[in-house]
């Protein structure tokens, strides 16, 4: 695994080359969590930050960002992530939390096609080092891009697709060898499934809780 300093330099270089002006963040967890986690949560890319947030970091050395920033955040995904942790019985500090594309934007589609490709490319390079050696048996992905990254790196195969309790939105589970599972959720900043009573039985089924 390359060092935190290596990734700091790489992110700075890519940001300069492709005009990413809003900062970056690869991990919402301390760097040491790479070697000490029991689950992984991957979303798409950093969005609007809390007031006074540090804008350019590889990892958040204060703790899990969603937990640390729960009272100052402007992102609806924070509360959903914390509810997810309660739902699966994991402490936020034990969930390696990060993004498929590390460069911040107000919305994903405000980045140019070239920027999106560059952001996903460096994200793939990073997670290709992390995922094969991860002890996590559960990877939760939040967005098509994060799911594709995790599935392709791990060589996972589709196991099941179920309703979510929210219109025609579905949940998917993949198997990646042994007892490792990838659970794909819709983006929780838009679909607040963990606050929706109708979604609970479908979430329990996809996470195999209570079986």
C-alpha positions as CSV (number, residue, x, y, z in Angstrom):
1,X,0.0,0.0,0.0
2,X,1.4,3.3,-1.0
3,X,1.8,6.0,1.7
4,X,-0.5,8.7,2.7
5,X,2.1,11.2,1.5
6,X,2.2,9.5,-2.0
7,X,-1.6,10.0,-2.3
8,X,-1.4,13.6,-1.1
9,X,1.1,14.4,-3.8
10,X,-0.9,12.5,-6.4
11,X,-4.2,14.2,-5.6
12,X,-2.6,17.6,-5.6
13,X,-1.1,16.9,-9.1
14,X,-4.4,15.6,-10.5
15,X,-6.3,18.5,-9.0
16,X,-4.0,21.0,-10.7
17,X,-3.9,19.2,-14.0
18,X,-7.7,18.9,-14.3
19,X,-8.8,22.1,-12.7
20,X,-10.5,20.7,-9.5
21,X,-11.0,23.8,-7.5
22,X,-13.1,22.7,-4.6
23,X,-10.7,20.4,-2.8
24,X,-10.5,16.7,-2.3
25,X,-11.0,13.9,0.2
26,X,-10.4,10.2,-0.4
27,X,-11.2,8.8,3.1
28,X,-13.7,10.0,5.6
29,X,-11.8,7.9,8.2
30,X,-8.3,8.2,9.7
31,X,-5.6,6.6,7.5
32,X,-5.0,3.9,10.1
33,X,-8.5,2.6,9.6
34,X,-7.2,1.0,6.4
35,X,-5.7,-1.7,8.6
36,X,-8.4,-1.9,11.2
37,X,-12.0,-2.0,9.9
38,X,-14.8,-4.5,9.8
39,X,-16.9,-2.9,7.0
40,X,-16.5,-0.5,4.1
41,X,-18.8,2.3,2.9
42,X,-18.2,3.8,-0.5
43,X,-20.1,6.8,-1.9
44,X,-19.5,8.8,-5.1
45,X,-17.6,12.0,-4.3
46,X,-17.4,14.7,-1.7
47,X,-20.1,17.3,-1.9
48,X,-20.7,20.6,-0.1
49,X,-18.6,20.7,3.0
50,X,-19.4,21.9,6.5
51,X,-18.4,25.5,7.4
52,X,-14.7,25.7,8.2
53,X,-14.0,22.2,7.0
54,X,-10.5,21.4,5.8
55,X,-10.8,21.3,2.0
56,X,-7.8,19.2,0.9
57,X,-7.1,16.0,2.8
58,X,-6.4,12.4,1.9
59,X,-8.0,11.1,5.1
60,X,-9.8,12.6,8.1
61,X,-7.5,12.1,11.1
62,X,-10.2,13.4,13.5
63,X,-12.3,10.3,13.2
64,X,-15.1,9.3,10.9
65,X,-16.2,12.5,9.2
66,X,-19.9,11.7,9.3
67,X,-19.7,11.2,13.0
68,X,-17.4,14.2,13.7
69,X,-19.4,16.6,11.5
70,X,-22.9,15.4,12.4
71,X,-23.8,18.7,14.0
72,X,-22.2,21.0,11.4
73,X,-22.8,19.1,8.1
74,X,-24.8,20.4,5.2
75,X,-25.2,16.9,3.6
76,X,-28.2,14.7,4.2
77,X,-26.1,11.6,3.7
78,X,-24.6,12.1,7.1
79,X,-27.7,11.1,9.1
80,X,-28.3,8.2,6.7
81,X,-24.8,6.8,7.2
82,X,-25.1,6.9,10.9
83,X,-28.5,5.1,10.7
84,X,-26.9,2.6,8.5
85,X,-24.1,1.9,11.0
86,X,-26.8,1.4,13.7
87,X,-28.7,-0.9,11.3
88,X,-25.8,-3.2,10.6
89,X,-24.4,-3.0,14.2
90,X,-21.1,-1.4,13.3
91,X,-19.4,1.6,15.0
92,X,-18.6,4.4,12.5
93,X,-15.0,4.2,13.7
94,X,-14.9,0.6,12.4
95,X,-16.3,1.4,9.0
96,X,-13.6,2.4,6.4
97,X,-15.5,5.2,4.7
98,X,-14.5,6.8,1.5
99,X,-15.4,7.7,-2.1
100,X,-15.0,6.4,-5.6
101,X,-14.0,9.8,-6.9
102,X,-12.1,12.1,-4.4
103,X,-12.6,15.5,-5.9
104,X,-15.3,17.7,-4.4
105,X,-18.2,19.2,-6.4
106,X,-21.6,20.6,-5.6
107,X,-23.1,18.0,-7.9
108,X,-21.5,15.1,-9.8
109,X,-22.8,16.3,-13.2
110,X,-21.3,19.8,-12.7
111,X,-17.9,18.2,-13.4
112,X,-16.9,17.8,-17.1
113,X,-16.6,14.4,-18.6
114,X,-12.8,14.6,-18.5
115,X,-12.9,15.6,-14.8
116,X,-15.2,12.7,-14.0
117,X,-13.0,10.2,-15.7
118,X,-9.9,11.6,-14.0
119,X,-11.6,11.5,-10.6
120,X,-12.8,7.9,-11.1
121,X,-9.4,6.8,-12.4
122,X,-7.5,7.9,-9.3
123,X,-10.2,6.5,-7.1
124,X,-9.9,3.1,-8.8
125,X,-6.1,3.2,-8.4
126,X,-6.5,3.8,-4.7
127,X,-9.2,1.2,-4.0
128,X,-7.4,-1.4,-6.1
129,X,-4.7,-1.3,-3.4
130,X,-7.2,-1.3,-0.5
131,X,-10.0,-3.7,-1.4
132,X,-8.0,-6.9,-2.2
133,X,-6.3,-6.8,1.2
134,X,-9.3,-5.6,3.3
135,X,-10.6,-7.7,6.2
136,X,-14.1,-6.4,5.6
137,X,-16.8,-9.0,4.8
138,X,-19.3,-6.3,4.0
139,X,-18.9,-3.5,1.5
140,X,-21.8,-1.0,1.1
141,X,-21.8,1.1,-2.0
142,X,-23.9,4.2,-2.6
143,X,-24.2,5.1,-6.3
144,X,-23.7,3.2,-9.6
145,X,-20.1,4.4,-9.9
146,X,-19.1,3.2,-6.4
147,X,-20.8,-0.1,-7.0
148,X,-19.1,-0.7,-10.3
149,X,-15.7,0.1,-8.8
150,X,-16.1,-2.4,-5.9
151,X,-17.7,-5.1,-8.0
152,X,-15.0,-5.0,-10.7
153,X,-12.0,-4.8,-8.3
154,X,-13.3,-7.7,-6.2
155,X,-14.6,-9.8,-9.1
156,X,-18.0,-10.1,-7.4
157,X,-21.0,-11.7,-9.1
158,X,-24.6,-10.6,-8.7
159,X,-26.6,-12.6,-6.1
160,X,-30.0,-10.9,-5.9
161,X,-31.9,-7.7,-6.7
162,X,-34.9,-6.7,-4.6
163,X,-37.3,-3.8,-4.3
164,X,-36.4,-1.0,-1.8
165,X,-39.8,0.1,-0.7
166,X,-39.3,3.3,-2.7
167,X,-41.0,3.3,-6.1
168,X,-39.0,1.4,-8.7
169,X,-35.7,1.8,-6.9
170,X,-34.0,-1.5,-6.2
171,X,-31.3,-2.9,-3.9
172,X,-28.6,-5.3,-5.1
173,X,-26.4,-7.8,-3.4
174,X,-23.2,-9.3,-4.9
175,X,-21.0,-12.1,-3.6
176,X,-17.2,-11.7,-3.9
177,X,-15.9,-15.0,-2.7
178,X,-16.1,-16.6,0.7
179,X,-18.6,-14.7,2.8
180,X,-17.8,-11.3,1.4
181,X,-20.9,-9.3,0.3
182,X,-21.3,-6.1,-1.6
183,X,-24.6,-4.3,-1.0
184,X,-25.5,-1.6,-3.5
185,X,-27.9,1.1,-2.3
186,X,-29.2,4.2,-4.2
187,X,-27.5,7.4,-3.3
188,X,-28.6,8.1,0.3
189,X,-28.4,11.8,-0.1
190,X,-31.5,11.6,-2.4
191,X,-33.1,8.3,-1.2
192,X,-33.2,8.4,2.6
193,X,-34.0,4.7,3.0
194,X,-33.0,4.4,6.6
195,X,-35.6,7.0,7.6
196,X,-38.4,5.2,5.6
197,X,-40.5,2.6,7.4
198,X,-41.5,1.0,4.1
199,X,-37.9,0.2,3.3
200,X,-37.0,-1.6,6.5
201,X,-38.1,-5.1,5.5
202,X,-36.2,-4.8,2.2
203,X,-33.1,-3.5,3.9
204,X,-33.2,-6.4,6.4
205,X,-33.5,-8.8,3.5
206,X,-30.6,-7.4,1.4
207,X,-28.3,-7.2,4.5
208,X,-29.5,-10.6,5.7
209,X,-30.4,-9.3,9.1
210,X,-32.7,-11.4,11.3
211,X,-32.4,-14.5,9.1
